[in-house]
């Protein structure tokens, strides 16, 4: 049993800042009892960061939200559990006393700062209210404290910002304001529930370094709830892995990453894409998907997806045991030794594509020249006047050779999705030419364009939004044949489903009956039906859980090899990009700033923006993370309706700051163009002062 | 390639806080066994039906509405008397075995009158709502999907119609078109389609940007197909619920017009007209059946349709249900 620790450990236990013991949170639903949290214990000490890691539905958020009284009851019930804050039992206190501690001693940062801030109150007022709820200070004193807090979290011009409304803040600014609010009463424990999931990587780096700085100053305990193992490797001291409402493994950062002992932890690490690996290994996804919490499998909940499962796993729920007597690294796996052996084994290398002609000598499938897409900004009801334009895509030129993958990366708002949609003419391009397999797509009439869609397809980001909820899978797939021609025989749909790894009998189900990964497979089936030549993949895995991402990435690669597909991969996740691409183009504010073959781009980036982008992505390996230097960009992406003069990146560029005044003037006055880097035409960079910098490793 | 396994009846991601709480069709299968596909209903419609059937009030409403519709169809053939046949020698009789609801001022059998009134109410209610839907859906879909000038023009058009005070507007229109049932329907449609149009417009406006609409365009669907197959089917649920709620309102509106002596000819035993004719006897003892029968008929009909509409709303979208 987990409690057989020695007396010394028990003594230190009393001094934990926050301790949760045997917490259970169940939900009564029409479909039975959902055991969202089922016997979970953890603790966190001052100045320490505990990461709670798990996929959606693992119970990681519910367990933390319970502390703040944010889980409504009913439908929730709490069959057992104690929460000790500095030794005082939180849940046994009267409501009023609990409320006084919440927000004061324990504060929370939410995932989505837009919905967590009240849109009708000024940001400064909201922070002041938080202060006044817990401290007896006057209105004006609270307001000036709010301004101080905003300054402390790095918001420029805090006095003005305090008087603004949440919608006037950018995403990163809002998250800073949320942090300021959480810090208002100098909490001892800060619970951060996916604090950066909604943000771009460069902003994520800003926010995480801010949290670390504040933690160091105030000795705050941080509970970081996330699904992002990279973030965990970079910032956590200890890690707790949850699966189906239970803790499956806990230990220090290094223990979890280098010597996992639970099959699930091992599976998660094996299914990760790594940005710093020159030769991407074949991903080993965890098969299947997380269980429905109303029907958790008997015994170890992970056994149906586990390669090591035996009858012992099915018999009863394994308890958390120390890896060695007295060790703090504990796991709940029946087969820790097999897991250890499997984790040491080098991973299978990626299958080498033995193509007749190397990728770079094949003819181009897609040629895009000077693509421009401007959205006019119009005002007026009947008579519209154009008052400006959003230059979403401003002169993009790229080629993709047959059967290869080019990734278009950049932060949100850089125009990558718009560029992809303009290439498919889902948005009508403003100017430029697009040739697909030698055919100029830009000039096609609507009728001919519809026919040409057979060859150019798209897989969308959000598998929950891209399938019509009122149509069965069969209807969704058949529609394409109806519109674009092609015979549907009795075997067409079953074959198609099998190709994307779905059982043929799923054909008559509706999208809501599927999980996210399965829906994305349906979306892929729709795209590859009728054998297109070219497929746009618009962030196809970013909405999926880590273990499911690997499944879908493997599927996309298999399909590419089988059918010779050409991919344009749109992504903000550079780890995935490193895994799947042949070439990578980096976009900033509507233009390409650097384009190169995959390894050249990651190993020898030349553009300061590419370097900052790569350095901002945390790598799921604590040893690497400790030695890496992070380039933290300041500020946010400028408004594309009014971009900076000259080089568009200069307002956030770290290199620009180091230049002499004459050189700076060049950035401001002269827009850079794409020039060959390292003497190769295959590597082009658009910067007056391009130069290599190591950003992947330490 | 691994084939994803189906964990139980609903393979949706078990997110404890959202979808975990709504497990359609998972009632019988909490044991953890895989539910074979054949045992499942045919997806969403079956789920909707199941939720509707489980809603007691909705089923009561459905029973009322069914009885009313059956009465409306077969009523005049099975009623004991001709609803129009006057017998001035036998006026104002209290309920009896011969005349279940008694007789009215003109000696007509009140039960037969109520049944005939039911036919009128159902006919006008359904036709009015059907025509309002037709106009509202069309204009709303055009305004929402086309946007721009179309939207502006249709929006102003709606404003103009909304500017009429409903009762005055109805009186003017009925007078202008002439007497009878048809002018009443015309008036009620003319004053009733705007909300449907606005509702549809809002729905279509939101759905026009949906990713599955873009997906349809990416496989070569034209605007017509996108609206008919991808936008309207997803937009229509709240519109239909509203339309169903409105049937009761329309029936009351027609009764109000008849009460004021507008529309339906004076000799037709319309419910509002029956109440109007009973007005002199409101305080006369023993004559309560005169106004009680038609008033109850209106109340029960309105409630029946309202119950069904509520049930429809709840079963179409379980998340809308109030409370825990």
Interface residues (C-beta under 8 A of the other chain):
Chain A: X27 X29 X30 X31 X32 X33 X34 X36 X56 X57 X59 X61 X62 X72 X74 X75 X245 X285 X287 X288 X289 X290 X291 X292 X293 X294 X295 X296 X297 X298 X304 X381 X382 X384 X421 X424 X426 X450 X451 X453 X454 X457 X458 X460 X461 X462 X465 X466 X467 X468 X469 X470 X471 X472 X479 X480 X483 X484 X501 X502 X503 X505 X508 X509 X510 X512 X513 X514 X515 X516 X517 X518 X521 X523 X526 X545 X551 X554 X555 X558
Chain B: X1 X2 X3 X4 X5 X6 X7 X8 X10 X11 X12 X13 X14 X15 X16 X17 X20 X21 X22 X23 X26 X27 X29 X30 X31 X32 X37 X42 X43 X44 X148 X149 X152 X210 X211 X212 X214 X215 X216 X217 X218 X219 X220 X221 X222 X225 X229 X230 X233 X234 X324
